[in-house]
Amino acid sequence: MGIMKMMQNIVILGAGFGGLRTAMKLGKKAKWLSRRGYQIILVDKNPYHTYTPTLYEVATTSKETANSLDLRRVTTYPIAELLSGYNVQFLHDTVTNIDARKAQIELGSGDSITYSHLVFALGSKINYFGIDGMEQKALTLKTFTEALTIRDAIWEKIYASKQKQEINIVICGAGSTGVELAAELQEWFYELKKEGGKCNVKTTIIDAFPRILSKLDGQVIRKTEKRLKKLGVSILTDSLIEKVAGDKITLRGDIRLRYDILIWTGGIEANSLIQTLPFKKSGRGVEVDKSLRAKLLNRHTKLKGEIYVIGDNAIFKNNRTRNIVPQLARPAISEGSIAAENIIRSISRKPKKDFHPIDYPCVVPVGGKYAIVKIGSIVISGVLGWIAKGLIELSYLISIMPLKRAFKIWTDGLVIFMKNDRLG
């Protein structure tokens, strides 16, 4: 087993929104760090970075509109290419263990990495909340491959039908992912019916909370509910799922619902590697201080290196609102920037910078050329919201790749997904 320790390593685990931003920001200081004996290493189990906000569109794009290669090109971006010119070493590998006391990471390849500074940005895993049968029966939507699996399952179910019948698609979880998927599916089915399709497809979304999008602004929720109902999506809120057996879901009160395709978008939990680390844990992750360093379970514990936690696994309380910072893309990007800056400050022996969360923009696409965007106290909906959503996506692409390539990917994606936007 080899151990990489020619220089002191600044290691980022995970190339999602937060991890990639950390690597790029540190990469801009790579020469300065190298002169001081540090190198930057980014580790991810995938060779590509996925723009997850478009996965619901991948899952609902007809095979006649785009093949899987076209969809992959506009949704996933090779990490090695994104890091070109940043002097960041990328390791395509899995993380099997972290020893925080020895500052050592074990990889699936058998190699080990020691570190002086670690940024934990591995992302979350799906939480089925112990619902009997859910993991075995339901499809999920966290990766590009899973999006294609949903698309293929629906396609097969619809076109395998030899006679007119009703197909029930049930989505469990009315957060942003579930809502976006339900709305876009309903558009797809509207077009199939208009073309004389044999199947009557019904989409139902279920959630245990009293309202959909339970953590979002009330005005956003009301507009979204109105739009979903207009599209024909059935909404079941305050409905606790107890079990899944055969082709039926059992809800609290012994209410049973038949499904043909079941999709779980109901929740996440902390990465399992978090459980082995000596940090304070709360809810879905690790508690972090104002600088985003992990809080120790026991203040007397001695660690060999600094550890920052960002993204889905970070629990940071906003002192202004007293709410936990949402585990979404935009906060993760901000956290990545602060973690990188604080590593530079640590090496420079300067005081660390505090993370100050803001009122992050909220974007909820609800089928076709219609989205609801909340920026501060302003809520934009309809086509204007859809345009704002597109510009936000373009600005992100420009932040991670050259302008020309970003614009090409964005316009290619726009062309593909606009073919799906059959309803205004």
C-alpha positions as CSV (number, residue, x, y, z in Angstrom):
1,M,0.0,0.0,0.0
2,G,1.5,3.3,-1.1
3,I,1.4,6.5,0.9
4,M,1.5,9.9,-0.9
5,K,3.5,12.3,1.3
6,M,6.1,14.0,-0.8
7,M,4.5,17.4,0.2
8,Q,1.8,18.3,2.7
9,N,-1.6,17.5,1.1
10,I,-4.7,19.7,1.1
11,V,-7.3,17.1,0.3
12,I,-10.9,17.7,-0.9
13,L,-13.2,14.7,-0.8
14,G,-16.0,15.0,-3.3
15,A,-16.4,17.0,-6.5
16,G,-20.0,18.2,-6.1
17,F,-20.9,21.9,-5.9
18,G,-19.0,22.6,-2.7
19,G,-15.9,20.4,-3.3
20,L,-15.4,21.6,-6.9
21,R,-15.6,25.3,-5.8
22,T,-13.0,24.6,-3.0
23,A,-10.6,22.9,-5.4
24,M,-10.9,25.7,-7.9
25,K,-10.4,28.5,-5.4
26,L,-7.4,26.8,-3.9
27,G,-6.1,26.0,-7.4
28,K,-5.8,29.7,-8.1
29,K,-3.3,29.8,-5.2
30,A,-1.5,26.6,-6.2
31,K,1.8,28.3,-7.0
32,W,1.8,30.1,-3.6
33,L,0.9,26.9,-1.8
34,S,3.5,24.9,-3.7
35,R,6.3,27.3,-2.6
36,R,5.2,26.6,1.0
37,G,5.3,22.9,0.5
38,Y,1.6,22.1,-0.1
39,Q,-0.2,20.4,-3.0
40,I,-4.0,20.1,-3.7
41,I,-5.7,16.8,-4.2
42,L,-9.4,16.3,-5.2
43,V,-10.9,12.8,-4.8
44,D,-14.2,11.6,-6.2
45,K,-15.7,8.3,-7.1
46,N,-16.9,9.6,-10.5
47,P,-14.7,11.1,-13.2
48,Y,-17.3,13.8,-13.8
49,H,-19.1,16.6,-12.0
50,T,-22.9,16.5,-12.4
51,Y,-25.1,19.5,-12.6
52,T,-27.9,17.9,-10.6
53,P,-30.6,20.6,-11.1
54,T,-31.1,19.3,-14.6
55,L,-31.6,15.6,-13.7
56,Y,-35.4,15.9,-13.6
57,E,-35.2,17.1,-17.3
58,V,-32.9,14.1,-18.2
59,A,-35.5,11.8,-16.6
60,T,-38.3,13.3,-18.8
61,T,-36.6,13.8,-22.1
62,S,-38.0,11.6,-24.9
63,K,-35.6,9.3,-26.6
64,E,-36.8,10.9,-29.9
65,T,-35.6,14.3,-28.6
66,A,-32.1,13.3,-27.3
67,N,-30.0,10.2,-26.8
68,S,-28.1,9.4,-23.6
69,L,-24.8,10.7,-25.0
70,D,-26.3,14.1,-25.8
71,L,-27.9,14.3,-22.3
72,R,-24.6,13.2,-20.6
73,R,-22.7,15.9,-22.5
74,V,-24.9,18.8,-21.2
75,T,-25.3,17.4,-17.7
76,T,-22.0,15.9,-16.7
77,Y,-18.6,17.5,-17.1
78,P,-15.2,15.7,-16.9
79,I,-13.4,16.8,-13.7
80,A,-10.0,16.5,-15.2
81,E,-11.0,19.0,-17.9
82,L,-12.6,21.4,-15.5
83,L,-9.4,21.4,-13.4
84,S,-7.1,22.0,-16.4
85,G,-4.8,24.9,-15.6
86,Y,-5.6,24.8,-11.9
87,N,-2.7,22.6,-10.8
88,V,-5.0,20.4,-8.7
89,Q,-4.3,16.6,-8.7
90,F,-7.5,14.6,-9.4
91,L,-7.9,11.1,-8.1
92,H,-10.7,9.0,-9.5
93,D,-11.2,6.8,-6.4
94,T,-13.5,5.9,-3.6
95,V,-12.9,6.8,0.1
96,T,-13.2,3.8,2.4
97,N,-12.0,5.2,5.7
98,I,-10.8,8.4,7.4
99,D,-8.6,8.4,10.5
100,A,-8.9,11.9,11.8
101,R,-6.4,11.4,14.6
102,K,-3.6,10.2,12.2
103,A,-4.8,12.6,9.4
104,Q,-4.9,9.7,6.9
105,I,-7.4,8.6,4.2
106,E,-7.8,5.1,2.9
107,L,-8.9,4.7,-0.7
108,G,-10.6,1.9,-2.6
109,S,-7.5,1.4,-4.8
110,G,-5.5,0.5,-1.7
111,D,-3.6,3.7,-1.6
112,S,-3.5,6.1,1.4
113,I,-3.2,9.9,1.6
114,T,-2.1,11.9,4.5
115,Y,-3.3,15.5,4.8
116,S,-2.6,18.7,6.7
117,H,-6.0,20.1,5.7
118,L,-9.1,18.1,4.7
119,V,-12.4,19.4,3.2
120,F,-15.2,16.8,3.6
121,A,-17.6,17.4,0.7
122,L,-18.7,13.9,-0.1
123,G,-22.4,14.6,-0.2
124,S,-25.3,12.7,1.3
125,K,-26.9,9.3,0.8
126,I,-30.6,8.5,0.4
127,N,-32.6,8.1,3.5
128,Y,-35.6,5.8,3.3
129,F,-36.6,6.5,6.9
130,G,-37.0,2.8,7.6
131,I,-40.1,2.4,5.3
132,D,-40.5,-1.3,4.8
133,G,-40.0,-2.2,1.1
134,M,-39.2,1.3,-0.2
135,E,-35.5,0.8,-0.9
136,Q,-36.3,-2.5,-2.8
137,K,-39.2,-1.1,-4.9
138,A,-38.4,2.6,-5.6
139,L,-36.3,4.3,-8.2
140,T,-34.3,7.3,-7.1
141,L,-33.0,10.5,-8.7
142,K,-29.5,11.5,-7.4
143,T,-27.3,10.6,-10.4
144,F,-27.3,10.9,-14.2
145,T,-27.6,7.1,-14.5
146,E,-30.6,7.0,-12.1
147,A,-32.3,9.7,-14.3
148,L,-31.9,7.6,-17.4
149,T,-33.2,4.6,-15.5
150,I,-36.4,6.5,-14.6
151,R,-36.8,7.6,-18.2
152,D,-36.3,4.1,-19.6
153,A,-38.7,2.6,-17.1
154,I,-41.5,5.0,-18.0
155,W,-40.7,4.6,-21.7
156,E,-40.9,0.8,-21.5
157,K,-44.1,0.9,-19.4
158,I,-45.9,3.2,-21.9
159,Y,-44.8,1.6,-25.1
160,A,-45.1,-1.9,-23.9
161,S,-48.8,-1.4,-23.5
162,K,-50.8,-3.2,-26.2
163,Q,-54.1,-1.7,-25.1
164,K,-55.4,1.4,-23.5
165,Q,-54.8,1.4,-19.8
166,E,-54.0,3.7,-16.9
167,I,-50.4,3.9,-15.7
168,N,-49.8,5.2,-12.2
169,I,-46.6,6.9,-11.4
170,V,-46.2,7.7,-7.7
171,I,-43.5,10.1,-6.4
172,C,-42.7,9.9,-2.7
173,G,-41.4,13.2,-1.4
174,A,-42.6,16.7,-2.3
175,G,-39.4,18.6,-1.9
176,S,-37.9,20.4,-4.9
177,T,-36.8,17.2,-6.7
178,G,-40.1,15.5,-6.4
179,V,-42.1,18.6,-7.4
180,E,-39.9,19.4,-10.5
181,L,-40.0,15.7,-11.6
182,A,-43.8,15.5,-11.2
183,A,-44.5,18.6,-13.2
184,E,-42.1,17.7,-16.1
185,L,-43.5,14.2,-16.2
186,Q,-47.0,15.5,-16.5
187,E,-46.0,17.6,-19.5
188,W,-44.4,14.6,-21.2
189,F,-47.6,12.6,-20.7
190,Y,-49.8,15.5,-22.0
191,E,-47.8,15.4,-25.3
192,L,-48.1,11.6,-25.5
193,K,-51.9,11.8,-25.1
194,K,-52.1,14.6,-27.7
195,E,-50.3,12.3,-30.1
196,G,-52.9,9.6,-29.6
197,G,-51.0,7.5,-27.0
198,K,-52.8,4.4,-25.7
199,C,-52.0,5.1,-22.0
200,N,-53.7,7.4,-19.6
201,V,-50.8,8.3,-17.3
202,K,-51.5,9.6,-13.8
203,T,-48.8,11.3,-11.6
204,T,-49.3,11.4,-7.8
205,I,-46.9,13.1,-5.4
206,I,-47.0,12.1,-1.7
207,D,-45.5,13.8,1.4
208,A,-45.7,13.4,5.1
209,F,-45.7,17.1,5.8
210,P,-48.9,19.2,5.6
211,R,-47.6,21.1,2.6
212,I,-45.3,20.5,-0.4
213,L,-41.9,22.3,-0.4
214,S,-42.3,22.5,3.4
215,K,-39.1,24.5,4.0
216,L,-39.8,27.1,1.4
217,D,-41.6,30.5,1.4
218,G,-45.4,30.4,1.6
219,Q,-45.9,32.4,-1.6
220,V,-43.6,29.9,-3.5
221,I,-45.6,27.0,-2.1
222,R,-49.0,28.5,-3.1
223,K,-47.8,29.2,-6.7
224,T,-46.3,25.8,-7.0
225,E,-49.4,24.0,-5.8
226,K,-51.6,26.0,-8.2
227,R,-49.3,25.1,-11.1
228,L,-49.1,21.4,-10.3
229,K,-52.9,21.2,-10.1
230,K,-53.2,22.9,-13.4
231,L,-50.9,20.3,-14.9
232,G,-53.0,17.5,-13.4
233,V,-50.7,16.3,-10.7
234,S,-52.5,14.7,-7.8
235,I,-51.1,15.9,-4.4
236,L,-51.4,13.9,-1.2
237,T,-49.9,15.8,1.7
238,D,-50.0,14.9,5.4
239,S,-49.7,11.3,4.2
240,L,-47.2,9.1,6.0
241,I,-46.0,6.1,4.1
242,E,-45.9,3.0,6.2
243,K,-44.8,0.3,3.8
244,V,-44.5,-0.8,0.2
245,A,-45.5,-4.3,-0.8
246,G,-46.1,-5.7,-4.3
247,D,-47.6,-2.9,-6.4
248,K,-49.2,-1.0,-3.5
249,I,-48.1,1.7,-1.0
250,T,-49.8,1.7,2.4
251,L,-50.4,5.1,4.0
252,R,-51.2,5.9,7.6
253,G,-54.9,5.0,8.2
254,D,-54.5,1.8,6.1
255,I,-55.0,3.8,2.9
256,R,-53.6,1.9,-0.1
257,L,-52.4,3.2,-3.4
258,R,-51.5,1.2,-6.5
259,Y,-48.4,2.1,-8.5
260,D,-46.8,1.0,-11.8
261,I,-43.6,3.1,-11.2
262,L,-42.5,4.2,-7.8
263,I,-39.9,7.0,-7.4
264,W,-38.4,8.1,-4.0
265,T,-37.4,11.7,-3.6
266,G,-38.2,11.8,0.1
267,G,-35.0,12.6,2.0
268,I,-31.3,12.3,2.6
269,E,-28.9,11.5,5.4
270,A,-25.3,12.1,6.2
271,N,-22.6,10.2,4.4
272,S,-21.8,7.0,6.4
273,L,-18.1,7.9,6.8
274,I,-19.2,10.8,9.0
275,Q,-20.3,8.3,11.7
276,T,-16.7,7.2,12.2
277,L,-15.3,10.7,12.9
278,P,-15.0,12.2,16.4
279,F,-17.3,15.2,15.7
280,K,-20.5,16.6,17.1
281,K,-23.4,15.3,15.0
282,S,-26.8,16.8,14.7
283,G,-29.7,15.6,12.5
284,R,-28.2,15.0,9.0
285,G,-24.6,15.9,9.5
286,V,-21.7,17.3,11.5
287,E,-21.9,20.6,13.4
288,V,-19.4,23.2,12.2
289,D,-18.1,26.4,13.7
290,K,-18.2,29.8,12.1
291,S,-15.1,29.0,10.0
292,L,-16.8,25.7,8.8
293,R,-14.3,23.6,10.9
294,A,-15.9,20.4,12.3
295,K,-16.7,20.7,16.0
296,L,-15.1,18.0,18.1
297,L,-17.2,15.6,20.2
298,N,-14.6,16.0,22.9
299,R,-12.5,19.2,23.1
300,H,-9.6,17.2,24.4
301,T,-9.3,15.1,21.3
302,K,-6.1,15.7,19.3
303,L,-6.3,15.8,15.6
304,K,-3.2,15.8,13.3
305,G,-4.8,18.0,10.6
306,E,-7.6,20.6,10.2
307,I,-11.0,19.3,9.0
308,Y,-13.7,21.4,7.3
309,V,-17.2,20.0,6.5
310,I,-19.3,21.6,3.8
311,G,-22.4,20.9,1.7
312,D,-24.9,18.2,2.6
313,N,-23.0,17.0,5.7
314,A,-22.5,20.4,7.3
315,I,-24.9,21.6,10.0
316,F,-24.5,25.4,10.3
317,K,-27.0,27.5,12.2
318,N,-27.7,30.9,10.8
319,N,-27.4,33.3,13.8
320,R,-29.7,35.8,12.1
321,T,-32.6,33.5,11.4
322,R,-31.7,30.7,13.8
323,N,-32.4,28.3,11.0
324,I,-30.1,25.6,9.7
325,V,-28.5,26.6,6.4
326,P,-30.2,24.6,3.7
327,Q,-28.3,21.7,2.2
328,L,-28.6,22.9,-1.3
329,A,-26.2,23.8,-4.2
330,R,-25.9,27.5,-3.6
331,P,-25.0,27.4,0.1
332,A,-22.5,24.5,-0.7
333,I,-20.8,26.7,-3.3
334,S,-20.5,29.6,-0.7
335,E,-19.2,27.2,1.9
336,G,-16.6,25.9,-0.5
337,S,-15.2,29.4,-1.1
338,I,-15.0,30.1,2.7
339,A,-13.3,26.7,3.4
340,A,-10.7,27.4,0.7
341,E,-10.0,30.9,2.0
342,N,-9.7,29.7,5.6
343,I,-7.1,27.0,4.6
344,I,-5.1,29.8,2.9
345,R,-5.5,31.9,6.1
346,S,-4.5,29.0,8.3
347,I,-1.3,28.4,6.3
348,S,-0.6,32.2,6.4
349,R,-1.3,32.2,10.2
350,K,-4.0,34.8,9.7
351,P,-7.4,34.9,11.6
352,K,-10.0,32.8,9.9
353,K,-13.0,34.3,8.1
354,D,-16.5,33.6,9.3
355,F,-19.2,32.1,7.0
356,H,-22.1,34.4,6.7
357,P,-25.1,32.7,5.0
358,I,-27.4,34.9,3.0
359,D,-31.0,34.6,1.8
360,Y,-30.1,32.3,-1.1
361,P,-32.2,32.5,-4.3
362,C,-34.9,29.8,-4.5
363,V,-35.6,28.3,-7.9
364,V,-38.4,25.9,-8.5
365,P,-39.1,24.8,-12.2
366,V,-42.7,23.6,-12.4
367,G,-43.0,22.1,-15.9
368,G,-42.3,23.7,-19.3
369,K,-41.3,27.3,-19.6
370,Y,-42.5,28.0,-16.1
371,A,-40.4,28.4,-13.0
372,I,-40.9,30.2,-9.6
373,V,-37.8,32.2,-8.5
374,K,-37.5,34.0,-5.2
375,I,-34.7,36.5,-4.8
376,G,-34.8,38.3,-1.5
377,S,-38.5,39.4,-1.0
378,I,-39.2,39.3,-4.8
379,V,-41.0,36.3,-6.3
380,I,-41.0,35.9,-10.1
381,S,-43.1,33.2,-11.8
382,G,-44.0,32.0,-15.2
383,V,-41.8,32.6,-18.3
384,L,-39.8,35.3,-16.5
385,G,-39.0,32.8,-13.8
386,W,-37.9,30.3,-16.4
387,I,-35.6,32.9,-18.0
388,A,-34.1,33.7,-14.6
389,K,-33.6,30.0,-14.0
390,G,-31.7,29.7,-17.3
391,L,-29.5,32.7,-16.5
392,I,-28.6,31.2,-13.1
393,E,-27.6,28.0,-14.8
394,L,-25.4,29.8,-17.3
395,S,-23.7,31.8,-14.6
396,Y,-22.8,28.6,-12.8
397,L,-21.3,27.0,-15.9
398,I,-19.3,30.2,-16.6
399,S,-17.9,29.9,-13.0
400,I,-16.5,26.4,-13.6
401,M,-15.3,26.4,-17.2
402,P,-14.2,28.7,-20.0
403,L,-16.9,31.1,-21.3
404,K,-17.0,29.6,-24.8
405,R,-17.5,26.1,-23.6
406,A,-20.0,27.1,-20.9
407,F,-22.1,28.9,-23.5
408,K,-22.0,26.0,-25.9
409,I,-23.1,23.5,-23.2
410,W,-25.8,25.8,-22.0
411,T,-27.2,26.5,-25.5
412,D,-27.1,22.8,-26.4
413,G,-29.0,21.9,-23.2
414,L,-31.4,24.7,-23.9
415,V,-32.2,23.4,-27.3
416,I,-32.7,19.8,-26.0
417,F,-34.8,20.7,-23.0
418,M,-36.9,23.3,-24.9
419,K,-38.1,20.5,-27.1
420,N,-39.5,19.1,-24.0
421,D,-41.1,22.4,-22.9
422,R,-44.3,21.8,-24.7
423,L,-46.5,23.8,-22.4
424,G,-45.9,27.4,-21.3
